Amino acid sequence: MSARYDCADTQQREEGLAAAVGAVQEGQLVVLPTDTVYGVGADAFNAAAVTALLAAKGRGRNMPPPVLVGSVAAAAALTESLGPFGQDLIDEFWPGPLTLVFHASATLMWDLGETMGTVAVRMPLHPVALDLLRRTGPMAVSSANRHSLPAATTAAEAENQLGDAISVYLDGGACADNVPSTILDLTGTVPRMLRAGALSIDELRKVVPVIDLPVPEPEPELSPADRRAAEAIAAAKAAMTDTAAKAALADTTAKAAVNETAADTSAGSPADDPSQDPVGPDD
């Protein structure tokens, strides 16, 4: 049975935070407000809880969740290094809507999914989220919605999608917008934007002048059956177009023939030929 707490009320906020901390420690899921959209979170170091988070969203291990932290020190402890750009970006944009991807520390005992040795980290600019994260430590957090559905911007929307899979809902009111965080990959020589979001490329380039933009994903290769179906649909459309064109041409030709016949008849009638007029001009 889920519990929901109105964080606009001081007493409910404290009760909700305490309940959320207890739920996270027990490996359960909680929903929390952030500065972008609502998130569903779990203890980042509890593999079963992370698996439950992915299951609640309908996602697989190939889509590991980011990690939210309550301090820069907590973020640094999760990474191998902040690299040449990480600290400057953190100083400028944290807490805020910027997710940074680093090489994960090799000493971490966790399982977020198929991360390929990286970790996506963010420090949100929301008092409820920060208060919770400072009590729980790093949490695996993803947008509070079922996979492919719109991200929740209210606790009610999150509850409608996730239901009793969540133990505690922290209601921080409606989000100002539904724009997700910008994601920047710092694992290479040149920072690379993985997802456009609340922070624009122009804002980021004021701190890091050179940033590679997202590479468009290639069109998925069709299976032989899907390819044949696509070819059949294209052929049917072409045939319909050809038929319509022929019909239009035939209609135009028929109208021209009718007009030509009418003109010929008018030109050859007795009323228009004085030599055949039965009544002479003097009668």
VEXDREN-2710 file (C-alpha; in Angstrom, 1 decimal):
% VEXDREN-2710
k/r/px/py/pz
1/MET/0.0/0.0/0.0
2/SER/1.5/3.3/-1.1
3/ALA/1.6/6.4/1.1
4/ARG/1.5/10.0/-0.2
5/TYR/2.8/13.1/1.7
6/ASP/2.1/16.7/0.9
7/CYS/5.5/18.4/1.3
8/ALA/3.9/21.8/1.3
9/ASP/2.8/21.0/4.8
10/THR/5.8/21.1/7.2
11/GLN/4.7/18.1/9.3
12/GLN/3.8/16.0/6.4
13/ARG/7.1/16.8/4.7
14/GLU/9.1/15.6/7.7
15/GLU/6.9/12.5/8.0
16/GLY/7.2/11.8/4.3
17/LEU/11.0/12.2/4.3
18/ALA/11.3/9.9/7.2
19/ALA/9.1/7.3/5.5
20/ALA/11.0/7.7/2.3
21/VAL/14.3/7.2/4.0
22/GLY/13.0/4.0/5.7
23/ALA/11.6/2.7/2.4
24/VAL/14.9/3.3/0.6
25/GLN/16.9/1.5/3.3
26/GLU/14.5/-1.4/3.0
27/GLY/15.0/-1.7/-0.8
28/GLN/11.7/-0.2/-1.7
29/LEU/10.9/2.5/-4.3
30/VAL/10.0/6.1/-3.7
31/VAL/8.8/9.0/-5.9
32/LEU/10.3/12.4/-5.4
33/PRO/10.0/15.8/-7.0
34/THR/13.0/17.3/-8.8
35/ASP/13.8/20.5/-10.6
36/THR/12.9/18.9/-14.0
37/VAL/10.2/16.1/-13.7
38/TYR/9.2/13.7/-10.9
39/GLY/11.6/10.8/-10.4
40/VAL/11.3/7.2/-9.1
41/GLY/14.2/6.3/-6.9
42/ALA/15.9/3.4/-5.2
43/ASP/19.1/2.8/-3.2
44/ALA/21.8/2.9/-5.8
45/PHE/23.8/0.2/-4.0
46/ASN/20.9/-2.2/-3.7
47/ALA/20.9/-4.3/-6.9
48/ALA/17.4/-5.8/-6.2
49/ALA/16.0/-2.3/-5.6
50/VAL/17.4/-1.1/-8.9
51/THR/16.0/-4.1/-10.7
52/ALA/12.6/-3.3/-9.2
53/LEU/12.9/0.3/-10.4
54/LEU/13.6/-0.8/-14.0
55/ALA/10.7/-3.3/-13.8
56/ALA/8.3/-0.6/-12.5
57/LYS/9.2/1.5/-15.5
58/GLY/9.1/-1.4/-17.9
59/ARG/12.7/-0.9/-18.9
60/GLY/15.6/-3.4/-19.2
61/ARG/19.1/-3.5/-18.0
62/ASN/20.3/-1.9/-21.2
63/MET/18.8/1.4/-20.0
64/PRO/20.5/1.9/-16.6
65/PRO/19.2/4.8/-14.4
66/PRO/21.2/7.9/-13.6
67/VAL/22.3/8.6/-10.0
68/LEU/21.2/11.6/-8.0
69/VAL/23.4/13.0/-5.3
70/GLY/23.0/15.5/-2.5
71/SER/26.5/17.0/-2.7
72/VAL/29.4/17.4/-5.0
73/ALA/31.6/15.3/-2.7
74/ALA/29.1/12.4/-3.1
75/ALA/29.4/12.7/-6.9
76/ALA/33.2/12.8/-6.9
77/ALA/33.2/9.6/-4.8
78/LEU/31.3/7.8/-7.5
79/THR/33.7/8.7/-10.3
80/GLU/37.1/7.7/-11.4
81/SER/37.8/11.4/-12.0
82/LEU/35.9/14.5/-12.8
83/GLY/38.2/15.0/-15.8
84/PRO/39.3/18.4/-17.2
85/PHE/35.8/19.8/-17.6
86/GLY/33.7/18.2/-14.8
87/GLN/34.5/20.6/-12.0
88/ASP/33.9/23.7/-14.1
89/LEU/30.6/22.4/-15.3
90/ILE/29.6/21.4/-11.7
91/ASP/30.6/24.8/-10.4
92/GLU/28.5/26.6/-13.0
93/PHE/25.4/24.4/-13.3
94/TRP/25.0/22.3/-10.1
95/PRO/22.6/21.9/-8.4
96/GLY/20.6/22.1/-11.6
97/PRO/19.3/20.3/-14.7
98/LEU/22.7/18.9/-16.0
99/THR/23.5/15.2/-15.9
100/LEU/27.2/14.4/-16.4
101/VAL/28.5/11.0/-17.5
102/PHE/31.8/10.0/-16.0
103/HIS/33.9/6.8/-15.8
104/ALA/32.6/5.1/-12.7
105/SER/35.0/4.4/-9.8
106/ALA/36.2/0.8/-10.0
107/THR/35.8/0.4/-6.3
108/LEU/32.0/0.7/-6.4
109/MET/30.0/-2.4/-5.3
110/TRP/26.8/-1.8/-7.2
111/ASP/24.8/-3.0/-10.3
112/LEU/22.9/-0.3/-12.2
113/GLY/22.6/-2.4/-15.3
114/GLU/24.7/-2.3/-18.5
115/THR/26.6/0.9/-17.8
116/MET/29.8/0.0/-19.7
117/GLY/31.8/1.2/-16.7
118/THR/30.2/4.7/-16.6
119/VAL/27.9/6.5/-14.3
120/ALA/25.5/9.4/-15.1
121/VAL/25.3/11.8/-12.1
122/ARG/23.2/14.8/-11.3
123/MET/22.6/17.1/-8.3
124/PRO/19.0/18.4/-8.6
125/LEU/17.9/21.9/-7.6
126/HIS/15.0/21.0/-5.4
127/PRO/14.8/21.3/-1.6
128/VAL/12.8/18.1/-1.0
129/ALA/15.0/16.0/-3.3
130/LEU/18.2/17.4/-1.8
131/ASP/17.0/16.8/1.7
132/LEU/16.1/13.2/0.9
133/LEU/19.4/12.5/-0.9
134/ARG/21.5/13.9/2.0
135/ARG/19.8/11.4/4.3
136/THR/19.9/8.4/2.0
137/GLY/23.1/8.9/0.1
138/PRO/23.2/8.4/-3.7
139/MET/20.0/7.1/-5.3
140/ALA/19.3/5.5/-8.7
141/VAL/16.6/7.8/-10.0
142/SER/14.8/7.8/-13.4
143/SER/11.8/9.8/-14.5
144/ALA/8.6/8.6/-12.8
145/ASN/6.7/7.1/-15.7
146/ARG/6.2/3.9/-17.5
147/HIS/8.6/3.4/-20.5
148/SER/7.4/5.4/-23.6
149/LEU/4.8/7.3/-21.6
150/PRO/5.1/11.0/-20.7
151/ALA/7.2/11.9/-17.7
152/ALA/5.1/12.8/-14.6
153/THR/5.1/16.5/-13.6
154/THR/2.9/15.9/-10.5
155/ALA/2.8/13.2/-7.8
156/ALA/-0.7/12.3/-9.0
157/GLU/0.5/11.6/-12.5
158/ALA/3.3/9.5/-11.2
159/GLU/0.9/7.5/-9.0
160/ASN/-1.5/7.0/-11.9
161/GLN/1.4/5.4/-13.9
162/LEU/3.3/3.5/-11.2
163/GLY/0.6/2.7/-8.6
164/ASP/1.5/0.4/-5.7
165/ALA/4.9/-0.4/-7.1
166/ILE/6.0/2.7/-5.1
167/SER/6.0/2.7/-1.3
168/VAL/6.2/6.5/-0.7
169/TYR/5.2/9.4/-2.9
170/LEU/6.6/12.8/-1.9
171/ASP/4.3/15.5/-3.3
172/GLY/6.3/18.6/-4.0
173/GLY/3.6/20.3/-6.2
174/ALA/3.6/20.6/-9.9
175/CYS/6.8/20.9/-11.8
176/ALA/7.4/24.2/-13.6
177/ASP/8.0/22.4/-16.9
178/ASN/8.4/18.9/-18.3
179/VAL/11.8/19.4/-19.9
180/PRO/14.3/16.8/-18.8
181/SER/17.9/17.4/-17.8
182/THR/20.6/17.9/-20.5
183/ILE/23.0/15.0/-20.6
184/LEU/26.7/15.6/-21.3
185/ASP/29.2/12.7/-21.7
186/LEU/32.6/13.5/-20.3
187/THR/34.2/10.1/-20.8
188/GLY/35.9/11.1/-24.1
189/THR/38.5/13.7/-25.0
190/VAL/35.8/16.1/-26.2
191/PRO/32.5/16.4/-24.2
192/ARG/29.6/15.1/-26.1
193/MET/25.9/16.0/-25.7
194/LEU/23.8/12.8/-25.4
195/ARG/20.5/14.5/-24.9
196/ALA/19.3/18.1/-25.3
197/GLY/17.3/19.3/-22.4
198/ALA/16.8/22.2/-20.0
199/LEU/20.3/23.6/-20.6
200/SER/21.1/24.8/-24.1
201/ILE/24.2/24.0/-26.0
202/ASP/25.0/27.8/-26.0
203/GLU/24.9/27.9/-22.2
204/LEU/27.2/24.9/-22.0
205/ARG/29.7/26.3/-24.5
206/LYS/30.2/29.4/-22.3
207/VAL/32.0/27.0/-19.9
208/VAL/33.2/24.3/-22.4
209/PRO/33.6/25.9/-25.8
210/VAL/34.0/22.6/-27.8
211/ILE/31.1/20.2/-27.4
212/ASP/30.1/17.5/-29.9
213/LEU/26.4/17.4/-30.7
214/PRO/24.3/14.2/-30.6
215/VAL/24.8/11.8/-33.5
216/PRO/21.5/11.0/-35.2
217/GLU/20.5/7.4/-34.7
218/PRO/20.6/5.3/-37.9
219/GLU/17.3/4.0/-39.3
220/PRO/16.7/0.5/-37.9
221/GLU/17.3/-2.2/-40.4
222/LEU/14.1/-3.9/-41.5
223/SER/13.6/-7.6/-41.4
224/PRO/13.0/-9.4/-44.7
225/ALA/9.3/-9.7/-43.9
226/ASP/9.0/-6.0/-42.9
227/ARG/11.0/-5.0/-46.0
228/ARG/8.6/-6.9/-48.3
229/ALA/5.6/-5.3/-46.6
230/ALA/7.1/-1.8/-47.0
231/GLU/7.8/-2.5/-50.7
232/ALA/4.2/-3.8/-51.1
233/ILE/2.8/-0.6/-49.5
234/ALA/5.0/1.6/-51.6
235/ALA/3.9/-0.3/-54.8
236/ALA/0.2/0.0/-53.8
237/LYS/0.6/3.8/-53.3
238/ALA/2.4/4.2/-56.6
239/ALA/-0.4/2.2/-58.4
240/MET/-3.0/4.4/-56.7
241/THR/-1.2/7.5/-57.8
242/ASP/-0.8/6.2/-61.3
243/THR/-4.5/5.3/-61.5
244/ALA/-5.6/8.7/-60.2
245/ALA/-3.3/10.4/-62.8
246/LYS/-4.8/8.3/-65.6
247/ALA/-8.3/9.1/-64.5
248/ALA/-7.5/12.8/-64.4
249/LEU/-6.0/12.7/-67.9
250/ALA/-9.0/10.8/-69.2
251/ASP/-11.4/13.3/-67.7
252/THR/-9.4/16.2/-69.2
253/THR/-9.4/14.6/-72.6
254/ALA/-13.1/13.9/-72.5
255/LYS/-13.9/17.5/-71.5
256/ALA/-11.7/18.8/-74.4
257/ALA/-13.5/16.5/-76.8
258/VAL/-16.9/17.8/-75.7
259/ASN/-15.7/21.4/-76.0
260/GLU/-14.3/20.8/-79.5
261/THR/-17.6/19.1/-80.7
262/ALA/-19.6/22.0/-79.4
263/ALA/-17.4/24.5/-81.2
264/ASP/-17.7/22.6/-84.5
265/THR/-21.5/22.4/-84.2
266/SER/-21.8/26.1/-83.5
267/ALA/-19.5/27.0/-86.4
268/GLY/-21.5/25.0/-89.0
269/SER/-25.1/25.9/-88.1
270/PRO/-27.4/27.6/-90.7
271/ALA/-28.1/30.5/-88.4
272/ASP/-24.4/31.4/-88.6
273/ASP/-24.1/31.0/-92.4
274/PRO/-25.8/33.9/-94.4
275/SER/-25.6/31.9/-97.7
276/GLN/-28.0/29.3/-96.3
277/ASP/-30.4/31.7/-94.5
278/PRO/-33.9/30.9/-95.9
279/VAL/-35.0/34.5/-95.3
280/GLY/-33.4/37.1/-97.5
281/PRO/-32.3/40.4/-96.2
282/ASP/-35.1/42.3/-98.1
283/ASP/-38.0/40.1/-96.8
END
